[in-house]
Amino acid sequence: MAHDVQNYNLDQKFDFNAGIKKSLLTILGIGAALLVIGIVMAMAGGGHAEEGAEATGHAFHWYERLFANVWINNVYFTGIAIVGVFFFAIQYAAQAGWSAPITRVMLSFGNWLPYAALIMIASFFLMGHNLFHWWHAELFDPNSPEYDSIIDGKGAFFFWPMEKGTFPIFYIARMVIFFGFWVFFFNKFKKIAAAEDQLGGDSHWFKMRSWSAYFLVFFAVSSSVSAWDWVMSIDTHWFSTLFGWYVFASWFVAGLSAITLLTIFLKGKGYLEMVNENHIHDLGKFVFGFSIFWTYLWFSQFLLIYYANIPEETVYFVERLSSDVYGPFIFVNIGMNFVLPFLVLMTRDAKRHGVFLKLVCTLLLVGHWVDFFLMVQPGTLGHNGGIGFMEVGMLLVYGSAVALVVLGGLAKGNLLPKNHPMLEESYHHHI
């Protein structure tokens, strides 16, 4: 290896010190306080049937809003965690050299996956009956006044091989298999990375490339099916052939924003000296490009449904656009996730300066949370949703918990892949 790279401390480790932990725990505490205030307010104001609740035929309860919030954050932060692993695998499968010093930053997001799996599976058992309309046995009974032929037709997708309306074993099996393999691949990558640090040589890089290819094939299928399962099935009558792509794009932009913010944060703390403004520029280009890609998918889905004007499809957008609660957020969603990032990151300089990227990436992380809020709340809460103390509190609790786990994982290993065969290439990276 050339003398240049040796000028750097390749054995550096991230010091997850008390100051950073205290800051994150403070945010967690503020979030928990807001969450409690939100719950108390919902208990005081809830319990009676409101406009949207009457439509669904039952009184609205405060805990339903809590359940919807847990689900939004489960899906959202699971996506950010798996995108970290996905983007890491892309670097190896594409034999990318520029990204060598930040691959460990990407992989660190996978540390949330085991926690995400436990919370997701537990919350489905606790809350699934309230969140997912299709888990109501009477919908599948032809003699019941509640019988729904459309949902009955989709029943096997949830309940096979058991009787429809009983226990959604097929659905739960998919959830367990997806998380199982995601965690397996994450641990495999971590193990190969640790071996590469200790033993050196190119063999680990080739091994990582092979495993990355297997992971990407599995991810292609599992990310789409999980989007149908965890989000689209909330609006059981409605469907979109673009939906798997759409959720992936939302996850990907949020994940890229989180990776970029963590990289800039580490740079600010004096780590990753090898990472220069050219690497930051590349991350900025990814964020910029894929925020446009997300917008393209949003618009494609909307335009086709608008133009075809088929009632079964348009109901999804009509419900949201005509609602006093959700209507304004559709425009907030487009503004935060497309208009502002597009205008701010358009120039070359903006993509090379931390201050612009910090602003845009923070905006995008909140913006894509709003995107998932719009996908989940209308179908679960009707007109009883909205963004209040409970939503903000839950987001802060989840966000700070994920940050604690990710940074804790990052501190356990080497920050730089010191024996990566393309480290020299990355050092000379210039655009």
C-alpha positions in Angstrom: 0.0 0.0 0.0 1.3 3.4 -0.9 2.8 5.8 1.6 -0.1 8.2 1.3 -2.7 6.1 2.9 -0.3 5.2 5.7 -0.3 8.8 6.8 -3.7 8.2 8.3 -4.6 6.3 11.5 -6.3 3.2 9.9 -7.0 1.6 13.3 -9.2 4.4 14.6 -12.3 3.5 16.5 -15.3 5.7 17.2 -15.4 6.7 20.9 -19.1 6.7 21.9 -18.5 8.9 24.9 -20.8 10.0 27.8 -21.5 13.4 26.2 -23.0 11.9 23.0 -25.0 9.4 25.1 -26.3 12.1 27.4 -27.5 14.2 24.4 -29.3 11.2 22.9 -30.8 10.2 26.2 -32.0 13.8 26.7 -33.8 13.6 23.3 -35.2 10.3 24.3 -36.5 11.8 27.6 -38.1 14.8 25.8 -39.7 12.4 23.3 -41.0 10.2 26.1 -42.5 13.2 27.9 -44.2 14.5 24.8 -45.5 10.9 24.1 -47.0 10.8 27.6 -48.6 14.2 27.2 -50.0 13.1 23.8 -51.5 9.9 25.4 -53.0 11.8 28.3 -54.6 14.3 25.9 -55.9 11.5 23.6 -57.4 9.7 26.7 -59.1 12.9 27.8 -60.4 13.8 24.3 -60.9 10.2 23.0 -63.3 7.5 23.8 -66.3 8.9 21.9 -67.1 8.1 18.3 -66.0 10.9 16.0 -66.8 11.5 12.3 -64.2 9.0 11.0 -64.9 6.4 13.8 -68.6 6.3 13.0 -67.7 5.4 9.4 -65.7 2.4 10.6 -68.5 1.4 12.9 -66.8 1.6 16.3 -65.8 4.2 18.9 -62.4 5.6 18.6 -59.9 4.7 21.3 -56.8 6.6 22.2 -54.6 3.4 22.1 -55.5 3.0 18.4 -53.6 6.2 17.7 -50.7 4.9 19.8 -50.7 1.6 17.8 -50.6 3.5 14.5 -47.7 5.5 15.7 -45.7 2.5 16.8 -46.4 0.9 13.4 -45.3 4.0 11.4 -42.0 4.2 13.3 -41.4 0.4 13.1 -41.7 0.4 9.4 -39.8 3.6 8.9 -36.8 2.8 11.0 -36.6 -0.8 9.9 -36.3 0.6 6.3 -33.4 2.9 7.3 -31.6 0.0 9.0 -32.0 -2.4 6.0 -31.0 0.3 3.5 -27.7 0.8 5.4 -27.0 -2.9 4.8 -28.3 -2.6 1.2 -26.1 0.4 0.3 -23.1 -1.4 1.8 -23.8 -4.5 -0.3 -24.2 -2.3 -3.4 -20.6 -1.0 -2.9 -19.2 -4.5 -3.0 -21.4 -5.9 -5.8 -20.6 -2.8 -8.0 -16.8 -3.1 -7.0 -17.0 0.6 -6.0 -13.7 2.1 -4.8 -14.7 5.7 -3.9 -16.8 4.5 -0.9 -14.3 2.3 0.8 -13.7 4.5 3.9 -17.4 4.9 4.6 -18.6 1.3 4.1 -18.5 0.7 7.9 -20.7 3.8 8.5 -23.3 2.2 6.1 -23.2 -1.2 7.7 -23.6 0.2 11.2 -27.3 1.0 10.6 -27.9 -2.8 10.4 -27.3 -2.9 14.2 -31.0 -1.8 14.6 -32.3 -4.8 12.7 -32.5 -7.4 15.6 -34.3 -4.8 17.7 -36.6 -3.9 14.8 -37.5 -7.6 14.3 -38.4 -8.1 18.0 -40.5 -4.8 18.2 -42.2 -5.5 14.8 -43.2 -9.1 15.5 -44.3 -8.3 19.1 -46.3 -5.2 18.0 -48.0 -7.2 15.3 -49.3 -9.7 17.8 -50.3 -6.9 20.2 -51.8 -4.5 17.8 -52.4 -6.2 14.5 -56.0 -6.8 15.1 -56.6 -3.1 15.5 -54.3 -2.0 12.7 -55.2 -4.5 10.0 -58.8 -4.6 8.9 -58.3 -7.9 7.1 -57.7 -9.7 10.4 -61.4 -9.7 11.3 -63.0 -13.2 10.9 -66.5 -11.9 10.0 -65.1 -10.4 6.7 -64.6 -14.0 5.4 -68.0 -15.4 6.5 -70.5 -15.2 3.6 -73.4 -15.3 6.1 -72.1 -12.3 8.0 -73.4 -8.8 7.2 -69.7 -7.7 7.4 -68.7 -10.2 4.6 -66.3 -8.6 2.1 -65.8 -10.5 -1.2 -62.7 -8.5 -2.2 -60.9 -9.1 1.1 -62.1 -12.7 1.0 -60.4 -13.1 -2.4 -57.1 -11.9 -0.9 -57.5 -14.0 2.3 -55.1 -16.8 1.2 -52.2 -14.2 1.0 -52.5 -13.7 4.8 -53.9 -17.0 6.2 -52.7 -19.8 4.0 -52.6 -22.8 4.7 -55.1 -22.2 7.6 -58.7 -21.1 7.2 -59.3 -17.5 6.3 -60.0 -15.2 9.2 -58.3 -17.5 11.8 -54.5 -16.9 12.3 -52.4 -15.1 9.7 -49.6 -17.7 9.7 -48.5 -17.0 6.1 -48.2 -13.3 6.8 -46.2 -13.9 10.1 -44.0 -16.5 8.4 -43.0 -13.9 5.8 -42.2 -11.3 8.5 -40.0 -13.8 10.4 -38.2 -15.1 7.3 -37.5 -11.5 6.0 -36.1 -10.3 9.3 -34.3 -13.6 9.9 -32.4 -13.4 6.6 -31.8 -9.6 6.9 -30.1 -10.2 10.3 -28.3 -13.2 9.0 -26.8 -11.2 6.1 -25.9 -8.3 8.4 -24.0 -10.6 10.8 -22.3 -12.3 7.9 -21.1 -9.0 6.5 -19.9 -7.9 10.0 -18.0 -11.2 10.5 -16.2 -11.0 7.1 -15.4 -7.3 7.7 -13.8 -8.2 11.1 -11.8 -11.0 9.5 -10.6 -8.7 6.8 -9.3 -6.2 9.4 -7.4 -8.9 11.3 -6.0 -11.0 8.4 -5.8 -8.7 5.4 -5.6 -10.1 1.9 -8.1 -9.8 -1.0 -10.0 -13.0 -0.3 -12.4 -11.3 2.2 -13.3 -8.7 -0.4 -14.2 -11.4 -2.9 -16.2 -13.2 -0.3 -18.0 -10.0 0.6 -18.8 -9.4 -3.0 -20.4 -12.9 -3.4 -22.5 -12.5 -0.2 -23.5 -9.0 -1.3 -24.9 -10.4 -4.6 -26.9 -13.1 -2.7 -28.2 -10.4 -0.3 -29.3 -8.1 -3.1 -31.4 -10.8 -4.8 -33.1 -11.5 -1.5 -33.5 -7.8 -0.7 -35.2 -7.2 -4.1 -38.0 -9.6 -3.3 -38.3 -9.1 0.4 -38.4 -5.3 0.3 -41.3 -5.3 -2.1 -43.3 -8.0 -0.4 -42.7 -6.4 3.0 -44.1 -3.1 1.6 -47.2 -4.9 0.5 -47.5 -6.7 3.8 -46.7 -4.0 6.3 -48.1 -0.9 4.6 -50.3 -1.6 1.5 -52.4 -4.3 3.3 -53.7 -1.6 5.7 -55.8 -0.3 2.8 -56.9 -3.8 1.9 -59.2 -2.9 -1.0 -56.7 -0.7 -2.7 -53.6 -1.8 -4.5 -50.8 -0.3 -6.6 -48.4 -2.2 -8.8 -45.8 0.5 -8.1 -46.1 0.3 -4.3 -43.0 -1.9 -3.6 -40.8 0.5 -5.6 -42.4 3.5 -4.0 -41.8 2.3 -0.4 -38.2 1.2 -1.3 -37.5 4.7 -2.7 -38.8 6.4 0.4 -36.7 4.1 2.6 -33.7 4.6 0.4 -33.7 8.4 0.5 -34.2 8.3 4.3 -31.4 5.8 4.6 -29.0 7.8 2.4 -29.8 10.9 4.4 -29.0 9.1 7.6 -25.7 7.7 6.2 -24.7 11.2 5.0 -25.5 12.8 8.3 -23.6 10.2 10.3 -20.6 10.6 8.0 -20.6 14.4 8.4 -21.1 14.0 12.2 -18.0 11.7 12.3 -16.0 14.1 10.2 -16.9 16.9 12.6 -15.6 14.9 15.5 -12.2 14.4 13.8 -12.8 10.9 12.5 -12.6 9.7 8.8 -9.8 12.0 7.8 -9.6 10.1 4.5 -13.1 11.2 3.6 -12.8 14.5 1.7 -15.3 16.9 0.1 -15.3 14.6 -3.0 -16.8 11.7 -1.0 -19.3 14.1 0.6 -20.2 15.3 -2.9 -20.9 11.8 -4.0 -23.2 11.2 -1.0 -24.9 14.5 -1.8 -25.4 13.4 -5.4 -27.0 10.1 -4.2 -29.4 12.1 -1.9 -30.2 14.5 -4.7 -30.7 11.9 -7.4 -32.9 9.5 -5.3 -35.1 12.3 -3.9 -35.9 12.9 -7.6 -36.4 9.2 -8.1 -38.8 9.1 -5.2 -40.7 12.0 -6.7 -40.8 10.3 -10.1 -42.4 7.2 -8.5 -44.8 9.3 -6.4 -45.9 11.1 -9.6 -46.1 8.0 -11.7 -48.4 6.3 -9.2 -50.5 9.4 -8.8 -50.8 10.2 -12.5 -51.8 6.6 -13.6 -54.4 6.4 -10.9 -55.7 9.9 -11.7 -55.8 9.3 -15.5 -57.4 5.9 -15.3 -60.0 7.2 -12.8 -61.0 3.7 -11.6 -62.9 4.1 -8.3 -61.0 1.2 -6.6 -57.7 3.0 -7.2 -58.7 6.7 -6.8 -60.2 6.1 -3.4 -56.7 6.1 -1.9 -55.9 9.6 -3.0 -59.4 11.0 -2.7 -59.5 9.9 1.0 -56.3 11.7 1.7 -56.7 14.8 -0.5 -60.3 15.5 0.6 -59.4 15.1 4.3 -58.9 18.2 6.5 -56.5 16.1 8.6 -54.3 14.6 5.8 -54.9 16.9 2.8 -52.3 19.6 3.7 -49.7 16.9 4.5 -49.7 15.7 0.9 -48.3 19.1 -0.1 -45.9 19.1 2.9 -44.7 15.7 1.7 -43.9 17.0 -1.8 -42.4 20.2 -0.5 -40.1 18.5 2.0 -39.1 15.5 -0.1 -38.8 17.1 -3.5 -39.1 20.9 -3.9 -36.7 22.0 -1.1 -34.0 19.3 -1.6 -34.1 19.9 -5.4 -33.6 23.6 -5.1 -31.0 23.5 -2.3 -28.9 20.7 -3.7 -29.0 21.7 -7.3 -25.6 23.3 -7.4 -22.2 21.5 -7.2 -21.1 23.6 -4.2 -24.2 22.7 -2.1 -23.4 19.0 -2.4 -19.9 19.6 -1.1 -20.7 21.6 2.0 -21.8 20.0 5.2 -24.1 22.9 6.2 -26.4 22.4 3.1 -26.3 18.6 3.4 -27.1 18.7 7.1 -30.1 20.9 6.4 -31.4 18.8 3.5 -30.8 15.4 5.1 -32.6 16.4 8.3 -35.4 17.7 6.2 -35.6 14.5 4.2 -35.6 12.3 7.4 -38.6 14.2 8.7 -40.2 14.4 5.3 -40.1 10.6 4.7 -41.4 10.0 8.1 -44.4 12.2 7.0 -44.6 10.0 3.9 -45.1 6.9 6.0 -47.5 8.8 8.3 -49.6 9.4 5.2 -49.4 5.8 4.2 -50.4 4.3 7.6 -52.7 6.7 9.5 -55.6 7.3 7.1 -56.2 3.6 6.7 -56.0 2.8 10.5 -57.5 5.9 12.1 -59.7 7.5 9.6 -60.3 11.2 10.5 -59.0 10.7 14.1 -55.3 11.0 13.1 -53.0 14.0 12.7 -49.6 15.1 13.9 -49.6 16.1 17.6 -47.6 15.5 20.8 -47.9 11.7 20.5 -46.5 11.6 16.9 -43.6 13.9 17.7 -42.8 12.2 20.9 -42.8 8.7 19.4 -40.6 9.9 16.5 -38.0 11.3 19.0 -38.1 8.2 21.1 -37.5 5.9 18.2 -35.0 8.2 16.5 -32.8 8.5 19.6 -33.1 4.8 20.4 -32.0 3.9 16.9 -29.1 6.4 17.2 -28.0 4.8 20.5 -28.0 1.3 19.0 -26.3 2.4 15.7 -23.5 4.4 17.4 -23.0 1.7 20.0 -22.5 -0.9 17.2 -20.2 1.5 15.3 -18.0 1.9 18.4 -17.4 -1.8 18.7 -15.4 -2.3 15.5 -12.9 -0.5 13.3 -14.2 2.7 11.7 -12.1 2.2 8.6 -11.7 -1.1 6.6 -7.9 -0.8 6.9 -7.2 -3.8 4.6 -9.8 -2.9 1.9 -8.0 -3.4 -1.5 -9.5 -0.2 -2.8 -8.6 2.2 0.0 -5.8 3.7 -2.0 -8.2 4.4 -4.9 -10.6 6.1 -2.5 -7.8 8.2 -1.1 -7.1 9.6 -4.6 -10.9 10.0 -5.3 -11.5 13.3 -7.0 -14.5 14.7 -8.9 
